[in-house]
Amino acid sequence: MGEKFRTEKDSLGEIQVPQTALYGAQTQRAVENFPVSGNGLPTEFIRAIVLIKKSAAEANRDLGLLDKARAAAIIGACDSLGDPEFAAHFPVDIYQTGSGTSSNMNVNEVLAHLAGEGNGLSISPNDHVNMSQSSNDVIPTAIHVSALLAVRDKLLPALRNLHTQLCDKAVQVQNVVKTGRTHLMDAVPMTMAQEVYAWAAQVEDCRERIRATMPRLAQLAQGGTAIGTGLNAHPDFSELFAQKLSAHTSQQFRPADNLFAAISSQDTSVELSGQLKVLAVAMMKIANDLRWMNSGPLAGVAEIALKALQPGSSIMPGKVNPVIAESAAMVAARVMGNDTTITVAGQSGNFQLNVMLPLVASTLLESISLLANASQLLADRAIASYTVNRPHIEETLGRNPILVTALNPVIGYLKAAEIAKAAYSSGRPVLDVALEMTDLDRKTLEDLLDPAHLAKGGLVGE
Ligand SMILES: O=C(O)C[C@H](O)C(=O)O
């Protein structure tokens, strides 16, 4: 049996809508107009719009604009939306109208339908659910709210965990002295803790950069309506709305300093995306360092062994690959690309409205979610569990002629270079060669060339 339909009507006329749909005519038109990606906007974004509708209904009620019965019905409808409704009744594609009007109307229609069910109330998607609002302030507000909550609830905790795991690891490997590398080539010694603490510092700086965007994310376009003038909204609406939303989210929101700017630009989204890109760059570096350090096990750098999580190869038996680091590196690549997308979308503020808002919403939320998940996995399934190949590290460190760098202040660079060359060509320990080519005694050379001492900067008296 074919799907049943009902007739719905909007300002363009009648249209057939699936019988069971909670949405109405405008959503149906959008479904038919935009069969583009097959992907809807993220659930957390739609949830943010629903929260905006709830807070708006409360504010309109308190301002005496919306009668108590309708306000209660709309608020009840907002509260009744569970996961199955989110999956089924918000079908509009990301690549729709640039203002997100189709998604705003989708939410308005679903809530009006649910709010009017079984109570005899006539509830209009435009006049009641969308009262005092325009898509032009709802959608930028939903971007800020959903992004801020995702940063607060997912990304910042994941970064804190990654930082903690890195610091714990650094303590575990504080006595591992290894060869430092510059240009991928052997350089002077360091401890593995110094290396891991450097990653931790990068992560912590990224966390702080992202956290610093939150005060601007907390500024909302709501109340500006179509272009920022607030036409059709009560003068107290934006402030009261922000109070209601703050209470529902345990997060302080407030009206934007300039509502025109909040509607016509996406500068704060661009700012946040830029900080997410810094994190992606840091994540790529850490993931690649781990991959190099884990390379081998026989013919590679082989300093560490990442935990074996799955067979690496369908054809090469026994091979194990650094899958979590590869996954994190792909996330980083995606976020860098997303930042370019958001940069272009952010430029698309023509006169009073940015018209790439759904693209900003989906791309920004994807970056936050991917980075949160990848950070968690990197921490728990790579950093926490890797083991150190101490014999190999010690063996290569002991033979490293670059240790001779420590003799520069005593015998000069040119003499030290001669010793290094002789050590490289003969394959002998640099200490033995230096003993022959200088006047320094063994004890002095042992002190000067001690890798653990050099890892502290080689300062006399350390
Ligand atoms: O949907 C709205 O509220 C306004 C629309 O985006 C427009 O400016 O044309």
The ligand as a Gaussian input file, in Angstrom:
#p B3LYP/6-31G(d) Opt

LIG

0 1
 O       12.610000      33.781000       7.384000
 C       12.654000      34.932000       7.786000
 O       12.194000      35.233000       8.903000
 C       13.273000      36.042000       6.946000
 C       13.958000      35.597000       5.696000
 O       15.147000      34.950000       5.927000
 C       14.268000      36.784000       4.808000
 O       14.999000      37.690000       5.240000
 O       13.798000      36.831000       3.679000

